[in-house]
Amino acid sequence: GARPRRAVTRAQAPPDVADAAVCDAVTLDALRPLGNSGKPRVVVLGSGWGAMTFLKDLKPGAYEVVVVSPRNYFLYTPLLPASATGAVEDRSIVEPVRKQFASKGFAYVQAKALHIDPKKRTVSCSAGSSAGGAGCEFELEYDYLVNAVGSVPNTFGTPGVEENAIFFKEVTHAVELRQRVLLALERASLPGTSVETARELLTFTIVGGGPTGVELAGELYDLLREDVAKEYPKDLMELVKVVIVELQDHILSMYDRKISEYATDQFKRRSAGKNFEVKLNSLVKAVEPNRLIIADKVTGEESAIPFGACVWSTGIKMHPLCEELKQTLCDDDPESCPANIRSLATDKSLRVKGTAAGGRIFALGDCATVERPLALEAAKRLFCGGKSDEQCSAFLDKEQLLEVLTAGAKDFPHLGEIANAIDKEWDGIRGDQEKVGFQAFTQMLERADNNLRAFPATAQVAKQEGQHLASVFNSSAADPQSMATDPNLARFDYNDKGSLAYIGADNAVMDIAGVGQLKGFAVGYLWRGFETISQISLRNAVLVAGDWVYAKLFGRCTSRLLDVDVVPIKEDVGEPLETVSAK
Ligand SMILES: Cc1cc2nc3c(=O)[nH]c(=O)nc-3n(C[C@H](O)[C@H](O)[C@H](O)COP(=O)(O)OP(=O)(O)OC[C@H]3O[C@@H](n4cnc5c(N)ncnc54)[C@H](O)[C@@H]3O)c2cc1C
């Protein structure tokens, strides 16, 4: 049940914010009455995929809900590459959090969570100056905490990334990139700009050949082909180049190899490879103000790529808030702390592990690694299906094995994958025997368990987790305490619906389990349709659809609205641009 409390307590400032001013209760007046509601308080951290899906599906009434996030809007991340080139507008892919749940009576505070104290059940927050106020610290008590703060970009310790590259996670990054690209195009078109400088300004490097990097390259290609080629001096297209730099020997490594090869081939073929380059096996050693230093992974040979803009999209790492919480929980209860996981460990019901968490902290999205039950531990039960040893068949034929796997998939979803592919798997499972005995069965389970991977850090996973958690909260409204204590709390199962990525020129690639790989124009239009109907609100769907129609009919808007020089002005020496066409 709810504990009696003041809504906002004066902060016992944690050590890292000891100097910060404590928020005057008056500043947070909006929160004051909440503590008197008598309902259990749920504090939700974040306004991204996990948090917003949870809040959207959570029924009003049973809980007192306070949302804390430094971002007062939801961002539809899959269309961030499209917004960086103006194919869709940034305001079309964001939705104000207040618009989403004002009618539900949930409270929102624009603040950052700095520190979670699981034993005291408090979150220390900073209402930073970005909210317009002076900036102060406050502390919130919770009965249940939903942690969905996501992840942060990983630089892998590469020097110069933070100073000289643009991360690609937030709207501000897309806006900055759009400004830089448009500025580079205008600068390169200035009379007197040398070919050498123009070439450098018009080289756009993308570090990381995952879906984000590839989609961004595709969108940049569309901008160049559909708008720049028509509106800017013809010579510019000779100099423009989009370069993807990838450490592995292929891009889109999480997709089937055929898709990766198709995408690479498409990039190479476009404009006969003149405007595109995919640099594989390349390790970025440093990002300097206007150039990348890369080393060939095989030969170790170093080279430089001068650029006008560099985007860093190589992957993610744990959010510092979660790192600190993980440390606290691990110090307190080392057994709850599996090694080698990239985020907060949760049980199968999304409860953060660790005695101190008390079953009251939930994590979802990029910041959670959900425990996946291992089938091997239940081998005997599965094999015999509840029958006594005498009744238990010593060997299973294909049909019987399929039955066992289908029944087992209820507790161990990964067995369902073997069941679906039983015809393909059968020979490998039975080896040189006619039927499958207990030993071969356990070997099969062991292989299946070893192949279990953490759910990927995607919007699809975060969304399904948010939906699942909301249904748990809704169904536990009469007895919320059970969410912390029930060992059989509903388990989260991930339903992988496949992956889609746009690669430019109206082409997309798609990898769907059980269906296979699809690619080409039709998939490109499917992608557009999917990204439109998947928006968080009807308002966003209408805006996105409108933007796409607008861009096709009238082209992208290449106006530089923010007239800020973001590219450092360099001393320009060399051949003027006009001479390039003569070459
Ligand atoms: C450019 C791009 C394209 C992508 N495309 C796809 C795609 O096509 N398909 C797909 O499935 N996935 C895609 N992803 C991945 C997907 O966006 C993430 O996996 C997903 O956003 C994770 O959801 P989340 O709720 O964990 O975190 P996020 O959506 O990142 O939300 C985190 C929230 O926490 C807030 N926050 C941060 N720090 C604090 C703090 N200290 N206190 C309180 N709040 C805080 C943030 O402001 C934000 O609101 C893409 C990601 C990017 C960057």
The ligand as an SDF file (V2000), in Angstrom:
LIG
                    3D

 53 58  0  0  0  0  0  0  0  0999 V2000
   18.3550    7.1510  -35.0610 C   0  0  0  0  0  0  0  0  0  0  0  0
   17.7520    5.9300  -34.4530 C   0  0  0  0  0  0  0  0  0  0  0  0
   16.9460    5.1080  -35.2140 C   0  0  0  0  0  0  0  0  0  0  0  0
   16.3780    3.9670  -34.6670 C   0  0  0  0  0  0  0  0  0  0  0  0
   15.5790    3.1880  -35.4470 N   0  0  0  0  0  0  0  0  0  0  0  0
   14.9650    2.1220  -34.9050 C   0  0  0  0  0  0  0  0  0  0  0  0
   14.0770    1.3360  -35.6860 C   0  0  0  0  0  0  0  0  0  0  0  0
   13.8630    1.6080  -36.8650 O   0  0  0  0  0  0  0  0  0  0  0  0
   13.4770    0.2820  -35.0980 N   0  0  0  0  0  0  0  0  0  0  0  0
   13.6990   -0.0370  -33.7900 C   0  0  0  0  0  0  0  0  0  0  0  0
   13.1030   -1.0070  -33.3000 O   0  0  0  0  0  0  0  0  0  0  0  0
   14.5520    0.6660  -33.0280 N   0  0  0  0  0  0  0  0  0  0  0  0
   15.1780    1.7480  -33.5470 C   0  0  0  0  0  0  0  0  0  0  0  0
   16.0450    2.4840  -32.7840 N   0  0  0  0  0  0  0  0  0  0  0  0
   16.3320    2.0720  -31.4030 C   0  0  0  0  0  0  0  0  0  0  0  0
   15.2740    2.6080  -30.4500 C   0  0  0  0  0  0  0  0  0  0  0  0
   15.0640    3.9750  -30.6420 O   0  0  0  0  0  0  0  0  0  0  0  0
   15.6910    2.3770  -29.0050 C   0  0  0  0  0  0  0  0  0  0  0  0
   15.9820    1.0270  -28.8060 O   0  0  0  0  0  0  0  0  0  0  0  0
   14.5500    2.8180  -28.0920 C   0  0  0  0  0  0  0  0  0  0  0  0
   14.4200    4.2150  -28.1580 O   0  0  0  0  0  0  0  0  0  0  0  0
   14.7690    2.3900  -26.6540 C   0  0  0  0  0  0  0  0  0  0  0  0
   13.6990    2.8430  -25.9010 O   0  0  0  0  0  0  0  0  0  0  0  0
   13.9120    3.3170  -24.3950 P   0  0  0  0  0  0  0  0  0  0  0  0
   12.5740    3.6730  -23.8610 O   0  0  0  0  0  0  0  0  0  0  0  0
   14.7200    2.3420  -23.6690 O   0  0  0  0  0  0  0  0  0  0  0  0
   14.8410    4.6070  -24.5070 O   0  0  0  0  0  0  0  0  0  0  0  0
   14.6090    5.9840  -25.2570 P   0  0  0  0  0  0  0  0  0  0  0  0
   13.5440    5.8760  -26.2720 O   0  0  0  0  0  0  0  0  0  0  0  0
   15.9570    6.4290  -25.6860 O   0  0  0  0  0  0  0  0  0  0  0  0
   14.0860    6.9380  -24.1070 O   0  0  0  0  0  0  0  0  0  0  0  0
   14.8690    7.2990  -23.0060 C   0  0  0  0  0  0  0  0  0  0  0  0
   14.1670    8.4340  -22.2940 C   0  0  0  0  0  0  0  0  0  0  0  0
   14.7950    8.6670  -21.0450 O   0  0  0  0  0  0  0  0  0  0  0  0
   15.0270   10.0590  -20.8860 C   0  0  0  0  0  0  0  0  0  0  0  0
   16.1540   10.2180  -19.9720 N   0  0  0  0  0  0  0  0  0  0  0  0
   17.4830   10.1740  -20.2420 C   0  0  0  0  0  0  0  0  0  0  0  0
   18.1940   10.3770  -19.1220 N   0  0  0  0  0  0  0  0  0  0  0  0
   17.2950   10.5380  -18.1170 C   0  0  0  0  0  0  0  0  0  0  0  0
   17.4200   10.7800  -16.7170 C   0  0  0  0  0  0  0  0  0  0  0  0
   18.6180   10.9060  -16.1330 N   0  0  0  0  0  0  0  0  0  0  0  0
   16.2900   10.9090  -15.9950 N   0  0  0  0  0  0  0  0  0  0  0  0
   15.0580   10.7870  -16.5780 C   0  0  0  0  0  0  0  0  0  0  0  0
   14.8950   10.5580  -17.8940 N   0  0  0  0  0  0  0  0  0  0  0  0
   16.0050   10.4310  -18.6470 C   0  0  0  0  0  0  0  0  0  0  0  0
   15.2840   10.5430  -22.3060 C   0  0  0  0  0  0  0  0  0  0  0  0
   15.1070   11.9350  -22.4150 O   0  0  0  0  0  0  0  0  0  0  0  0
   14.2250    9.7570  -23.0500 C   0  0  0  0  0  0  0  0  0  0  0  0
   12.9900   10.4030  -22.9510 O   0  0  0  0  0  0  0  0  0  0  0  0
   16.6330    3.6320  -33.3180 C   0  0  0  0  0  0  0  0  0  0  0  0
   17.4460    4.4540  -32.5430 C   0  0  0  0  0  0  0  0  0  0  0  0
   17.9910    5.5970  -33.0940 C   0  0  0  0  0  0  0  0  0  0  0  0
   18.8520    6.4860  -32.2400 C   0  0  0  0  0  0  0  0  0  0  0  0
  1  2  1  0
  2  3  1  0
  2 52  2  0
  3  4  2  0
  4  5  1  0
  4 50  1  0
  5  6  2  0
  6  7  1  0
  6 13  1  0
  7  8  2  0
  7  9  1  0
  9 10  1  0
 10 11  2  0
 10 12  1  0
 12 13  2  0
 13 14  1  0
 14 15  1  0
 14 50  1  0
 15 16  1  0
 16 17  1  0
 16 18  1  0
 18 19  1  0
 18 20  1  0
 20 21  1  0
 20 22  1  0
 22 23  1  0
 23 24  1  0
 24 25  2  0
 24 26  1  0
 24 27  1  0
 27 28  1  0
 28 29  2  0
 28 30  1  0
 28 31  1  0
 31 32  1  0
 32 33  1  0
 33 34  1  0
 33 48  1  0
 34 35  1  0
 35 36  1  0
 35 46  1  0
 36 37  1  0
 36 45  1  0
 37 38  2  0
 38 39  1  0
 39 40  1  0
 39 45  2  0
 40 41  1  0
 40 42  2  0
 42 43  1  0
 43 44  2  0
 44 45  1  0
 46 47  1  0
 46 48  1  0
 48 49  1  0
 50 51  2  0
 51 52  1  0
 52 53  1  0
M  END
$$$$
